[in-house]
Amino acid sequence: MLVLIDFPSTFGLRSLSPFGYKAETLLALAGLDYTKVAPEEALLPHGKVPVLKNGDRLIPDSSLIQQHLEQHHGLDADRDLTAYEMATAEAFRRMAEEHLRWSLVYSRWIEPANEVVMRDKVLGFLPEPARAGVLAQVRETVGQALYHQGLGRHTPEAIYAFGCRDLDAIAAVLDDKPFFLADRPTTIDATLAGLLINILCPELRSPLQRHAAAIPAFGAYVRRVEETVFGAAAMLPEAA
């Protein structure tokens, strides 16, 4: 049995990690049985989720999980895509995972308006006296990561503007299609739906969230991905 190590559901989201959402969607697209467990330090080779446990083997990183599923477990969701469509998927995957997601990270951990929600809901598993200190540590670590990545060197307005332009690019290609590149979900939909459903989360308000919510196609899109991939097990937060 395959085991997906990921954050538990929060705010009605399948995963608070867009990468965890991506990994679980890929498992479902491949039609595989799996169980999902909360992270333990010993099971996180890179100190991050998601991780796929296959017997004694631990596969960290959603991209390596995708590669493993394609090579060993029959994942072939991209089988009908042309070379041009595959290249488009790769370009948007890189934009989403290496650029847009940092605007999302900022909106969660640095955005002042979300401080209380992050402290009391996301860190709610901690004893109450410890939450503020842990939040301060996480915010410092995230702030340093954002600075070294480059986005954190900009003003909040610029950080959100970068993210909103990424959202507009996704919306322009998605347009009124049922899925991003085909008439059924492919692996790029696992990536984009994971990010969009997290950005749309109404519990965490920000200029990025408001911009995404103002694009009607996004709510319909994440709902369609959830319902098509997970069927009766679909998880649809309020914003979707």
HELIX and SHEET records of a PDB file:
HELIX    1   1 PRO A   18  LEU A   29  1                                  12    
HELIX    2   2 GLU A   41  LEU A   43  5                                   3    
HELIX    3   3 SER A   62  HIS A   72  1                                  11    
HELIX    4   4 ALA A   83  MET A   95  1                                  13    
HELIX    5   5 ALA A   96  LEU A  100  3                                   5    
HELIX    6   6 ARG A  101  TRP A  109  1                                   9    
HELIX    7   7 PRO A  112  ASN A  114  5                                   3    
HELIX    8   8 GLU A  115  VAL A  117  1                                   3    
HELIX    9   9 MET A  118  VAL A  122  3                                   5    
HELIX   10  10 GLU A  128  GLN A  149  1                                  22    
HELIX   11  11 LEU A  151  ARG A  153  5                                   3    
HELIX   12  12 PRO A  156  LEU A  174  1                                  19    
HELIX   13  13 THR A  187  ILE A  199  1                                  13    
HELIX   14  14 PRO A  207  ALA A  213  1                                   7    
HELIX   15  15 PRO A  216  PHE A  230  1                                  15    
HELIX   16  16 GLY A  231  ALA A  233  5                                   3    
SHEET    1   A 4 TYR A  34  VAL A  37  0                                        
SHEET    2   A 4 LEU A   2  ILE A   5  1                                        
SHEET    3   A 4 VAL A  51  ASN A  54 -1                                        
SHEET    4   A 4 ARG A  57  PRO A  60 -1                                        
END                                                                             
